[in-house]
C-alpha cells in the first residue's frame, strides 16, 4: 500500500516553523541525534515517540518517555492519528497534517481485545423417568442430531444407525434427578473450536468449572470492590494534608542555562557565553544547536581581538599594522566589522589630511602648484570622496565644484560650529581664571617681598623681557612677566598690565586653535585667527601680525570654498572678503566671487518671479542677495532697489521694475 502524504508541522517551541515529511513506514521523534526528527527541547526524551504506518493508518506510540505524550490534551500511550491532531512533546507542539488519514478512536495503552466468540448453548436431553437402560426414544430426536441447514452443536453425539437417537444412560439415583446425555465425542471425531471469553470475566470462567466456584469468586470480587469503595470514601472525608516540601534542585536547569546563554550572546559577553555553552556541550556533545553557538561565539571572539588590536595600533600611530588587523575582521561578526571599517576610513583620512597639509603649503607658489595638485590627487586616491580634498581640488582648478552638503551634513556642520563657539567661551573663562590665579600668586609673592623689604610698589619685570618671551611665543612666561610688572598695586597702570597679560594668553590659545583646525574645520580656524590678530595688536603691538595674516589668508580661502560648496553663501562671501583683505585679490578669490555673483542672480530671480503673489517672500530672497555679494555687484544694487521701491506707482515718482531691470 502506498503511504499517503503526511507531515509533522511544529507550531510551538524552540523548533517552531520546522516541517518533517513522513515518507517512511516508521519514523522516530526525539531529542537524540539518532532520531529521524531531532527536536531542540530538553523536555523531550532522546527517543520520545514513534510514528508507524500500518493498515492504512498512522499510529503514534510513546516510547516510555519521561514527560509523557499528549494528543489533543489527553495523555496517550498508543493513538491512531487523524488529520489536525495536536501532539504535545515536552514544550513542543506538533500538528499532524494528513487529509487522507482515516479517523479512528484512540486507545490508551494497547490493542483492543477482539469481541468474544459466539457461544452456542447446549440443549438438555429430555428426562426419561423409568425407561429401560437401552431403550431408544423413537418419538423425539436428540437435540444433538444435526438438522438440515443447521450448524452442529458443540458436545452433541452423531446420530445412531437408522436415524435413531443415541441411547441414554439412566443414573441409578433417586427419581427426580434428570439424567444427562453422554455427549463425549467419539474416537476420531473432530469438534469445532470453543470461543473463549476475553477480559476478567473470561479469565474467571476459564479458572472455574462449576457454578459454586463461580459464585464464590464473584462474591469475593464484589466484597473487595465494596471495601475499596468504602476506603476511598473514608480517605476523601479526611482533611487535606499539606504536601511535603520537595527540596529545590541545586543549580539552574538546562532551560535556564539556554536562556542565560542567549542573553550573554545578545550582550556580546563572548567569554562568559563560551564557558556556559561548553558546560552544555559536556552534557550533550552531539547537540547541533550547541555546536553552532560555539562556532558563532569563537568567530566573534577572534573578530573582537583583531578589532581591539587594530584600534590600539591606530591610536599609537601604527597605521599599517592597524590597517592589516582591521582588514581581517569578517562580515559575519557584524558589530566588529562596522567598527573595523571605521578604523580603515580614519586611517585613509589621516593620510589624506597629511597630504592636503603639504599641498596647502605649496599651492600659493606658481613653481610648486603642480606639486600641490599631485598631493591632492594622492589624497583623493587614498580617501575617495573626502570633502576637504574635493574642496582643495576645486580651488586649484582641476576638478568640478563639490556637491552641496546634505541636510544631515549641514546639521553636523552647524553642530560642529556650535561646539567650536562653546570651546571658545570655555577657553575665555579658563583664561580669566588663570589670570586671576596668577594675579593672586603674584600678589602673595609681592606681599612677601614687601614684608621682607618693608615697603610697597613694583617688584620687578621689564618690557624688554616681556617682548622676548612674546616673540618666542612663550605665552605663559610673557604673561607672568607682565604680572610681575603690575605688582600688587591697584593703579590704572597695574590694571592695564594684568589685562594685557590675559590678552597674551588669549593670543596663544587662538593661534593654537587656528593651527589645529586649519585642515579639518577651516571656518573655526578662520574665526580663531581673526581673534588672535585683533588681540595681538593690543597685547604685543602686532608682533605676530604677518604670521597670523598669512595663515588667515590661506584658511579663509578654504573656508570660502567649503561654505560655497555646502550652500552657505553668506558665510562664503564673508570668508572671501577676509581672504581678499589679508591675501590680496588672488585667482581663487576672484573665482569664488564670480560664483557667488551667479548664485546671487539665481536667488534674485526667485524673488522676482513671486514678487506679485508673495512680496514678503520675494524680499526675503532679495535680502539674502545683499549678504552674498559686495555693494558694487549689479545684483546687490537691484536687490536693494527692489526692497525699497517695488510696488510704488510711477505717479509717486518711483521707477518701474521694467525700467530698473
C-alpha positions as CSV (number, residue, x, y, z in Angstrom):
1,X,0.0,0.0,0.0
2,X,1.3,3.5,-0.9
3,X,2.0,5.7,2.1
4,X,-0.3,8.8,2.0
5,X,1.4,12.2,2.1
6,X,1.7,13.3,5.7
7,X,3.8,15.8,7.6
8,X,4.5,16.9,11.1
9,X,4.3,20.8,11.4
10,X,6.0,22.3,14.5
11,X,3.7,25.1,15.7
12,X,5.2,25.8,19.2
13,X,8.5,25.5,21.0
14,X,12.2,26.1,20.0
15,X,11.7,24.4,16.6
16,X,8.6,26.4,15.7
17,X,8.3,26.6,11.9
18,X,10.0,23.3,11.1
19,X,8.2,20.7,9.0
20,X,9.0,16.9,8.8
21,X,7.7,14.9,5.9
22,X,6.6,11.3,6.8
23,X,7.9,9.3,3.8
24,X,9.0,6.1,5.5
25,X,6.8,3.5,7.1
26,X,8.3,4.3,10.6
27,X,9.8,7.5,12.0
28,X,11.3,8.1,15.4
29,X,10.9,11.6,17.0
30,X,13.1,12.7,19.9
31,X,16.0,14.8,21.2
32,X,18.7,12.3,20.4
33,X,20.8,12.6,17.3
34,X,19.8,9.0,16.3
35,X,16.1,10.1,15.9
36,X,14.7,10.7,12.5
37,X,13.2,14.1,13.5
38,X,15.5,15.7,16.1
39,X,13.9,18.4,18.4
40,X,15.9,21.0,20.4
41,X,13.8,20.6,23.5
42,X,15.3,19.5,26.8
43,X,11.9,18.3,28.0
44,X,11.8,15.7,25.1
45,X,13.4,12.3,25.6
46,X,16.1,11.1,23.3
47,X,13.6,8.6,21.7
48,X,10.2,10.0,22.7
49,X,7.6,8.7,20.2
50,X,7.4,6.6,17.1
51,X,5.0,7.1,14.1
52,X,4.2,3.8,12.3
53,X,2.1,3.5,9.1
54,X,0.2,0.2,9.3
55,X,-3.0,-0.9,7.5
56,X,-3.7,2.5,6.1
57,X,-3.3,4.3,9.4
58,X,-0.7,6.4,11.2
59,X,-0.2,5.1,14.7
60,X,1.6,7.2,17.3
61,X,3.3,5.2,20.2
62,X,5.0,6.6,23.2
63,X,8.5,5.0,23.8
64,X,8.5,5.2,27.5
65,X,9.3,8.9,27.6
66,X,10.0,10.7,30.9
67,X,7.4,13.5,30.5
68,X,4.8,11.5,28.5
69,X,2.9,12.3,25.3
70,X,-0.4,14.1,24.9
71,X,-2.7,14.2,21.8
72,X,-5.3,16.9,21.8
73,X,-4.7,17.5,25.5
74,X,-5.1,13.8,26.5
75,X,-2.2,11.7,27.7
76,X,-1.8,8.6,25.5
77,X,0.4,5.5,25.0
78,X,-0.8,4.5,21.6
79,X,-3.0,6.6,19.3
80,X,-4.3,6.4,15.8
81,X,-3.6,9.8,14.3
82,X,-6.2,11.9,12.4
83,X,-5.7,15.0,10.3
84,X,-5.3,18.1,12.6
85,X,-4.3,16.2,15.8
86,X,-2.1,18.3,18.1
87,X,0.8,16.4,19.7
88,X,2.4,17.7,22.8
89,X,6.0,16.6,23.4
90,X,7.6,18.4,26.3
91,X,7.4,22.1,25.5
92,X,7.0,21.4,21.7
93,X,3.6,21.4,19.9
94,X,3.3,19.4,16.6
95,X,0.4,19.4,14.3
96,X,-0.3,16.2,12.3
97,X,-1.3,17.1,8.7
98,X,-2.7,14.3,6.5
99,X,-6.0,14.9,4.8
100,X,-6.1,11.2,3.6
101,X,-5.6,9.8,7.1
102,X,-8.5,7.7,8.3
103,X,-10.1,8.7,11.6
104,X,-10.0,6.0,14.3
105,X,-10.8,6.0,18.0
106,X,-7.8,6.5,20.3
107,X,-6.8,3.7,22.6
108,X,-5.0,4.3,25.9
109,X,-2.4,1.6,26.1
110,X,-2.5,-1.3,23.7
111,X,-4.6,-3.1,21.1
112,X,-8.3,-3.6,21.7
113,X,-9.3,-7.1,22.6
114,X,-11.3,-8.9,19.9
115,X,-15.0,-9.5,20.6
116,X,-15.9,-12.8,22.3
117,X,-16.8,-15.6,20.0
118,X,-20.4,-16.6,19.7
119,X,-21.4,-19.2,22.3
120,X,-23.8,-21.9,21.2
121,X,-25.9,-23.2,24.1
122,X,-26.4,-26.9,24.7
123,X,-29.9,-28.3,24.8
124,X,-30.7,-30.5,27.7
125,X,-31.9,-34.0,27.0
126,X,-35.5,-34.8,28.0
127,X,-36.0,-36.6,31.2
128,X,-36.6,-40.4,30.8
129,X,-38.2,-41.5,34.0
130,X,-38.3,-45.2,34.5
131,X,-37.3,-46.1,30.9
132,X,-35.2,-49.1,30.3
133,X,-31.5,-48.6,30.1
134,X,-31.0,-49.3,26.4
135,X,-34.4,-48.4,25.0
136,X,-34.4,-46.0,22.1
137,X,-36.6,-43.0,22.0
138,X,-38.5,-43.1,18.7
139,X,-40.7,-40.1,19.1
140,X,-38.2,-37.1,19.7
141,X,-34.8,-36.8,18.1
142,X,-31.9,-35.9,20.3
143,X,-31.1,-32.2,20.2
144,X,-27.6,-33.0,19.2
145,X,-28.8,-34.5,15.9
146,X,-27.9,-32.1,13.1
147,X,-30.9,-30.9,11.2
148,X,-30.7,-29.6,7.6
149,X,-29.1,-26.2,7.3
150,X,-28.2,-26.2,10.9
151,X,-24.7,-25.8,12.5
152,X,-23.5,-28.7,14.6
153,X,-23.9,-28.1,18.3
154,X,-20.8,-28.5,20.5
155,X,-21.0,-31.6,22.6
156,X,-23.7,-33.4,20.5
157,X,-23.1,-37.0,19.6
158,X,-23.6,-38.0,16.0
159,X,-26.9,-39.8,15.3
160,X,-27.1,-43.5,15.7
161,X,-27.9,-46.0,13.0
162,X,-31.1,-45.7,11.0
163,X,-31.6,-42.2,12.3
164,X,-32.2,-43.3,15.9
165,X,-31.3,-41.1,18.7
166,X,-28.4,-42.0,20.9
167,X,-29.1,-44.1,23.9
168,X,-29.2,-42.5,27.3
169,X,-27.7,-43.9,30.4
170,X,-30.0,-43.8,33.4
171,X,-28.4,-42.8,36.6
172,X,-29.3,-45.2,39.4
173,X,-30.0,-42.2,41.7
174,X,-33.4,-41.4,43.2
175,X,-36.1,-40.3,40.9
176,X,-36.4,-36.7,40.1
177,X,-32.8,-36.3,39.1
178,X,-32.6,-35.6,35.4
179,X,-30.1,-37.8,33.6
180,X,-27.7,-36.1,31.3
181,X,-26.8,-37.4,27.9
182,X,-23.4,-38.8,27.1
183,X,-22.1,-36.1,24.8
184,X,-18.4,-37.0,24.8
185,X,-17.2,-37.1,21.3
186,X,-16.5,-40.5,19.7
187,X,-13.0,-41.5,19.0
188,X,-11.6,-39.8,16.0
189,X,-14.3,-37.2,15.7
190,X,-13.5,-33.6,15.1
191,X,-15.0,-31.0,17.5
192,X,-15.5,-27.4,16.5
193,X,-13.4,-24.8,18.4
194,X,-14.9,-23.3,21.5
195,X,-15.0,-19.4,21.5
196,X,-13.2,-18.1,24.6
197,X,-14.4,-15.1,26.5
198,X,-12.0,-12.2,26.9
199,X,-11.2,-9.9,29.8
200,X,-11.5,-10.5,33.5
201,X,-14.8,-12.5,33.3
202,X,-13.3,-14.7,30.6
203,X,-10.4,-15.5,32.9
204,X,-12.7,-16.3,35.8
205,X,-14.8,-18.5,33.6
206,X,-11.7,-20.4,32.5
207,X,-10.5,-20.8,36.1
208,X,-13.8,-22.0,37.4
209,X,-15.7,-25.0,36.0
210,X,-18.6,-25.2,38.5
211,X,-21.3,-22.8,39.4
212,X,-20.3,-23.0,43.0
213,X,-16.7,-21.9,42.3
214,X,-18.0,-19.1,40.1
215,X,-20.3,-17.9,42.8
216,X,-17.5,-17.9,45.4
217,X,-15.2,-16.0,43.0
218,X,-17.8,-13.3,42.1
219,X,-18.9,-12.9,45.6
220,X,-15.2,-12.4,46.7
221,X,-14.7,-9.8,43.9
222,X,-17.9,-8.0,45.0
223,X,-16.8,-7.8,48.6
224,X,-13.3,-6.5,47.6
225,X,-15.0,-3.8,45.4
226,X,-17.2,-2.7,48.3
227,X,-14.2,-2.5,50.6
228,X,-12.3,-0.4,48.1
229,X,-15.1,2.0,47.6
230,X,-15.5,2.3,51.4
231,X,-11.8,3.0,51.8
232,X,-11.9,5.7,49.1
233,X,-14.9,7.4,50.6
234,X,-13.2,7.4,54.0
235,X,-10.0,8.9,52.5
236,X,-11.9,11.7,50.9
237,X,-13.5,12.6,54.2
238,X,-10.1,13.2,55.8
239,X,-8.8,16.8,55.9
240,X,-6.3,17.6,53.2
241,X,-2.8,17.2,54.3
242,X,0.0,19.6,53.2
243,X,2.1,18.1,50.6
244,X,5.7,17.6,51.8
245,X,8.0,20.2,50.6
246,X,10.4,19.0,48.0
247,X,13.9,20.4,48.1
248,X,14.6,22.5,45.1
249,X,17.3,21.1,42.8
250,X,20.7,22.6,43.2
251,X,21.9,24.9,40.4
252,X,20.0,26.2,37.3
253,X,18.1,23.9,35.0
254,X,19.1,23.3,31.4
255,X,16.3,25.6,30.1
256,X,17.7,28.4,32.4
257,X,21.2,27.8,31.1
258,X,20.0,28.0,27.5
259,X,18.2,31.3,28.2
260,X,21.3,32.6,30.1
261,X,23.5,31.7,27.1
262,X,21.2,33.5,24.7
263,X,21.3,36.7,26.8
264,X,25.1,36.6,27.1
265,X,25.4,36.3,23.3
266,X,23.0,39.2,22.9
267,X,25.1,41.3,25.2
268,X,28.3,40.2,23.4
269,X,29.9,38.7,26.5
270,X,31.6,36.1,24.5
271,X,34.0,34.6,27.1
272,X,31.2,34.0,29.6
273,X,28.9,32.6,26.8
274,X,31.7,30.2,25.7
275,X,32.1,28.9,29.2
276,X,28.4,28.3,29.6
277,X,28.0,26.5,26.3
278,X,31.0,24.3,27.0
279,X,29.2,23.1,30.1
280,X,26.1,22.3,28.0
281,X,28.2,20.6,25.3
282,X,29.7,18.3,28.0
283,X,26.2,17.0,28.8
284,X,25.1,16.9,25.1
285,X,28.2,16.6,22.9
286,X,26.1,15.8,19.7
287,X,23.6,18.6,20.0
288,X,23.8,20.6,16.7
289,X,22.4,23.8,18.3
290,X,25.2,23.9,20.9
291,X,27.8,23.3,18.2
292,X,26.6,26.2,16.1
293,X,26.5,28.5,19.0
294,X,30.1,27.7,20.0
295,X,31.2,28.4,16.4
296,X,29.5,31.8,16.4
297,X,31.0,32.7,19.8
298,X,34.5,31.8,18.8
299,X,34.3,33.7,15.5
300,X,33.2,36.8,17.4
301,X,35.9,36.4,19.9
302,X,38.6,36.4,17.2
303,X,36.9,39.4,15.5
304,X,36.8,41.3,18.8
305,X,40.5,40.6,19.5
306,X,41.5,41.7,15.9
307,X,39.5,44.9,16.2
308,X,40.9,45.8,19.6
309,X,44.5,45.3,18.4
310,X,43.7,47.4,15.3
311,X,42.3,50.2,17.5
312,X,45.4,50.2,19.7
313,X,47.7,50.3,16.7
314,X,45.7,53.2,15.3
315,X,46.0,55.2,18.5
316,X,49.7,54.6,18.6
317,X,50.1,55.9,15.0
318,X,50.9,52.5,13.6
319,X,48.6,52.9,10.6
320,X,49.9,50.0,8.5
321,X,49.5,47.4,11.3
322,X,46.1,48.8,12.2
323,X,45.0,48.5,8.5
324,X,46.1,44.9,8.3
325,X,44.3,43.9,11.6
326,X,41.1,45.8,10.7
327,X,41.1,44.2,7.3
328,X,40.8,40.6,8.6
329,X,37.6,41.2,10.6
330,X,34.9,39.2,8.9
331,X,31.5,40.5,7.8
332,X,29.8,37.7,9.8
333,X,30.9,39.5,13.1
334,X,28.7,42.5,12.1
335,X,29.3,44.6,15.2
336,X,33.1,44.4,15.0
337,X,33.1,44.6,11.2
338,X,31.4,48.0,11.2
339,X,33.9,49.3,13.8
340,X,36.9,47.9,11.8
341,X,35.6,49.7,8.7
342,X,35.5,52.9,10.7
343,X,39.2,52.5,11.6
344,X,40.1,51.9,7.9
345,X,38.3,55.1,7.0
346,X,40.1,57.1,9.7
347,X,43.4,55.8,8.6
348,X,42.7,56.9,5.0
349,X,41.5,60.3,6.2
350,X,44.6,60.8,8.3
351,X,46.9,60.1,5.4
352,X,44.8,62.4,3.2
353,X,45.0,65.2,5.8
354,X,48.7,64.9,5.8
355,X,48.9,65.2,2.0
356,X,46.5,68.1,2.0
357,X,48.6,69.9,4.6
358,X,51.6,69.6,2.4
359,X,49.5,70.7,-0.7
360,X,48.3,73.8,1.1
361,X,51.8,75.0,1.7
362,X,52.7,74.5,-2.0
363,X,49.6,75.7,-3.8
364,X,50.2,79.5,-3.5
365,X,53.5,79.4,-5.2
366,X,53.4,79.0,-9.0
367,X,56.5,77.0,-9.1
368,X,55.2,74.4,-6.6
369,X,51.5,74.5,-7.7
370,X,51.9,71.3,-9.8
371,X,53.3,69.5,-6.8
372,X,50.3,70.6,-4.7
373,X,47.9,69.2,-7.4
374,X,49.7,65.9,-7.2
375,X,49.4,65.9,-3.4
376,X,45.6,66.5,-3.7
377,X,45.3,63.7,-6.2
378,X,47.1,61.3,-3.9
379,X,44.8,62.4,-1.1
380,X,41.7,61.6,-3.2
381,X,43.2,58.3,-4.2
382,X,43.8,57.5,-0.5
383,X,40.3,58.7,0.7
384,X,37.9,59.0,-2.2
385,X,35.1,61.5,-1.5
386,X,37.0,63.2,1.3
387,X,35.4,66.6,1.3
388,X,38.4,68.8,2.2
389,X,40.3,67.1,-0.7
390,X,37.4,67.9,-3.1
391,X,37.3,71.5,-2.0
392,X,41.0,71.9,-2.5
393,X,40.8,70.3,-5.9
394,X,38.2,72.8,-6.9
395,X,40.3,75.7,-5.5
396,X,43.3,74.5,-7.6
397,X,41.1,74.5,-10.7
398,X,41.4,70.9,-11.8
399,X,38.1,69.5,-10.6
400,X,34.4,70.2,-10.5
401,X,32.6,72.0,-7.8
402,X,31.9,69.6,-4.8
403,X,28.3,68.7,-4.4
404,X,26.4,70.7,-1.8
405,X,26.1,69.2,1.7
406,X,23.0,67.2,2.5
407,X,20.7,68.2,5.3
408,X,22.4,65.7,7.7
409,X,25.9,67.1,6.8
410,X,24.6,70.7,7.2
411,X,23.3,69.8,10.6
412,X,26.6,68.1,11.6
413,X,28.5,71.2,10.4
414,X,26.3,73.5,12.4
415,X,26.7,71.3,15.4
416,X,30.5,71.4,15.0
417,X,30.4,75.3,14.7
418,X,28.3,75.5,17.8
419,X,30.8,73.2,19.6
420,X,33.6,75.5,18.5
421,X,31.9,78.5,19.9
422,X,31.4,76.7,23.2
423,X,35.0,75.7,23.3
424,X,36.0,79.4,22.7
425,X,33.8,80.5,25.6
426,X,35.3,77.9,27.8
427,X,38.8,78.9,26.8
428,X,38.0,82.6,27.6
429,X,36.7,81.5,31.0
430,X,39.8,79.5,31.6
431,X,42.0,82.4,30.6
432,X,40.2,84.7,33.0
433,X,40.6,82.1,35.8
434,X,44.2,81.6,35.0
435,X,44.7,85.4,35.1
436,X,43.1,85.8,38.5
437,X,45.1,82.8,39.8
438,X,48.3,84.3,38.5
439,X,47.4,87.7,40.0
440,X,46.8,86.1,43.4
441,X,50.1,84.3,43.3
442,X,51.8,87.4,42.1
443,X,50.1,89.4,44.9
444,X,51.2,86.9,47.5
445,X,54.7,86.9,46.2
446,X,54.8,90.7,46.1
447,X,53.4,90.9,49.6
448,X,56.0,88.5,51.0
449,X,58.7,90.6,49.2
450,X,57.3,93.8,50.5
451,X,57.2,92.4,54.0
452,X,60.9,91.5,53.7
453,X,61.9,94.8,52.3
454,X,59.5,96.8,54.4
455,X,57.9,98.8,51.5
456,X,55.4,98.6,48.7
457,X,55.4,99.3,44.9
458,X,56.6,97.2,42.0
459,X,58.6,94.0,42.5
460,X,60.3,93.9,39.0
461,X,59.9,92.8,35.4
462,X,60.6,94.7,32.2
463,X,59.0,95.3,28.8
464,X,62.1,94.0,27.1
465,X,61.9,90.6,28.8
466,X,58.2,90.5,28.1
467,X,58.7,91.1,24.3
468,X,61.4,88.5,24.2
469,X,59.1,85.9,25.7
470,X,56.2,87.1,23.5
471,X,58.0,87.0,20.2
472,X,59.2,83.5,21.1
473,X,55.6,82.5,21.6
474,X,56.2,81.6,25.2
475,X,52.8,82.9,26.2
476,X,52.9,81.8,29.9
477,X,56.3,83.4,30.6
478,X,55.2,86.6,28.8
479,X,52.0,86.9,30.8
480,X,54.0,86.2,34.1
481,X,56.4,89.0,33.2
482,X,53.5,91.4,32.8
483,X,52.1,90.3,36.1
484,X,55.5,91.0,37.8
485,X,55.5,94.4,36.2
486,X,52.0,95.1,37.6
487,X,52.9,94.0,41.1
488,X,50.2,94.3,43.8
489,X,49.1,97.9,43.2
490,X,45.7,98.9,42.1
491,X,46.7,101.8,39.9
492,X,45.5,102.1,36.4
493,X,48.8,101.0,35.0
494,X,48.7,97.8,37.2
495,X,45.2,97.0,35.9
496,X,46.2,97.6,32.3
497,X,49.2,95.3,32.7
498,X,47.1,92.5,34.2
499,X,44.5,92.8,31.4
500,X,47.3,92.8,28.9
501,X,48.6,89.5,30.4
502,X,45.2,87.9,30.0
503,X,45.2,89.0,26.3
504,X,48.6,87.5,25.8
505,X,47.3,84.1,26.9
506,X,44.3,84.5,24.6
507,X,46.5,85.2,21.6
508,X,48.4,82.0,22.2
509,X,45.2,80.0,22.7
510,X,43.6,81.3,19.4
511,X,46.7,80.8,17.4
512,X,46.9,77.2,18.6
513,X,43.2,76.6,17.9
514,X,43.6,78.0,14.4
515,X,46.6,75.8,13.7
516,X,44.9,72.6,14.9
517,X,41.7,73.3,13.0
518,X,43.3,74.6,9.8
519,X,42.8,71.3,7.8
520,X,39.7,69.9,9.5
521,X,37.5,72.9,10.1
522,X,38.6,75.9,8.1
523,X,35.7,78.1,9.3
524,X,36.6,77.6,13.0
525,X,40.3,78.2,12.2
526,X,39.5,81.5,10.4
527,X,37.5,82.8,13.3
528,X,40.3,81.8,15.7
529,X,42.9,83.6,13.6
530,X,40.8,86.8,13.4
531,X,40.6,86.9,17.2
532,X,44.3,86.3,17.6
533,X,45.0,89.1,15.1
534,X,42.9,91.6,17.0
535,X,44.4,90.6,20.4
536,X,47.9,90.6,19.0
537,X,47.6,94.3,18.1
538,X,46.8,95.4,21.7
539,X,48.8,92.8,23.6
540,X,52.1,92.6,21.6
541,X,52.0,95.6,19.3
542,X,51.3,93.3,16.3
543,X,54.4,91.2,16.7
544,X,52.7,88.2,15.1
545,X,50.5,90.0,12.6
546,X,52.4,88.9,9.5
547,X,52.3,85.2,10.6
548,X,48.6,85.4,11.5
549,X,47.6,87.2,8.3
550,X,49.4,84.6,6.1
551,X,47.6,81.8,7.9
552,X,44.3,83.8,7.8
553,X,44.5,84.4,4.0
554,X,45.0,80.6,3.3
555,X,42.4,79.3,5.7
556,X,39.8,81.9,4.7
557,X,40.1,80.8,1.0
558,X,39.5,77.2,2.1
559,X,36.6,78.3,4.3
560,X,35.1,80.3,1.4
561,X,35.2,77.3,-0.9
562,X,33.8,74.9,1.7
563,X,31.0,77.2,2.6
564,X,30.1,77.8,-1.0
565,X,30.0,74.1,-1.7
566,X,27.7,73.5,1.2
567,X,25.3,76.2,0.1
568,X,26.2,78.7,2.9
569,X,26.6,81.6,0.5
570,X,26.6,84.4,3.1
571,X,29.4,82.7,5.1
572,X,31.3,82.1,1.8
573,X,31.1,85.8,1.0
574,X,32.5,86.8,4.4
575,X,35.3,84.3,4.1
576,X,36.1,85.5,0.6
577,X,36.3,89.1,1.9
578,X,38.6,88.0,4.6
579,X,40.8,86.2,2.1
580,X,40.9,89.2,-0.1
581,X,41.7,91.6,2.8
582,X,44.7,89.6,4.0
583,X,45.8,87.7,0.9
584,X,45.1,90.0,-1.9
585,X,42.9,89.6,-5.0
586,X,44.1,86.1,-5.9
587,X,42.7,83.9,-8.7
588,X,41.0,81.7,-6.2
589,X,39.2,84.6,-4.5
590,X,38.1,86.0,-7.9
591,X,36.6,82.7,-9.0
592,X,34.7,82.3,-5.7
593,X,33.3,85.9,-6.0
594,X,32.2,85.2,-9.6
595,X,30.5,82.0,-8.5
596,X,28.7,84.0,-5.7
597,X,27.5,86.5,-8.3
598,X,26.0,83.7,-10.3
599,X,24.2,82.3,-7.3
600,X,23.0,85.9,-6.4
601,X,21.4,86.1,-9.8
602,X,19.6,82.8,-9.2
603,X,18.3,83.9,-5.8
604,X,17.3,87.3,-7.1
605,X,15.3,85.8,-9.9
606,X,13.5,83.5,-7.5
607,X,12.2,86.6,-5.6
608,X,11.4,88.4,-8.9
609,X,9.2,85.5,-10.0
610,X,7.0,85.6,-6.9
611,X,7.1,89.4,-6.4
612,X,3.4,89.9,-7.2
613,X,2.0,86.8,-5.5
614,X,4.2,86.8,-2.4
615,X,6.1,90.1,-1.9
616,X,7.3,89.3,1.6
617,X,8.8,86.0,0.3
618,X,10.4,87.9,-2.6
619,X,12.0,90.4,-0.3
620,X,13.4,87.6,1.8
621,X,15.2,86.3,-1.3
622,X,16.5,89.9,-2.1
623,X,17.8,90.4,1.4
624,X,19.7,87.2,1.1
625,X,21.3,88.6,-2.1
626,X,22.6,91.6,-0.1
627,X,24.6,89.2,2.1
628,X,26.1,87.2,-0.8
629,X,27.8,89.9,-3.0
630,X,29.5,93.2,-2.4
631,X,27.6,96.5,-2.8
632,X,29.4,97.1,-6.1
633,X,27.8,94.0,-7.7
634,X,24.8,94.6,-10.0
635,X,22.6,92.1,-8.3
636,X,23.3,93.7,-4.9
637,X,22.1,97.0,-6.4
638,X,19.0,95.5,-8.0
639,X,18.0,93.7,-4.8
640,X,18.5,96.8,-2.7
641,X,16.3,98.9,-5.1
642,X,13.5,96.3,-5.2
643,X,13.4,96.0,-1.5
644,X,12.9,99.7,-1.1
645,X,10.9,100.6,-4.2
646,X,9.0,97.7,-5.7
647,X,5.2,98.3,-5.6
648,X,5.4,102.1,-5.8
649,X,3.5,103.7,-8.7
650,X,5.0,105.9,-11.3
651,X,2.7,108.7,-10.3
652,X,4.6,108.9,-7.0
653,X,7.8,109.4,-8.8
654,X,9.1,105.8,-8.5
655,X,10.8,103.9,-11.3
656,X,9.1,100.8,-12.6
657,X,10.6,97.4,-12.3
658,X,11.0,97.1,-16.0
659,X,13.0,100.4,-16.1
660,X,15.2,99.1,-13.3
661,X,15.8,95.8,-15.0
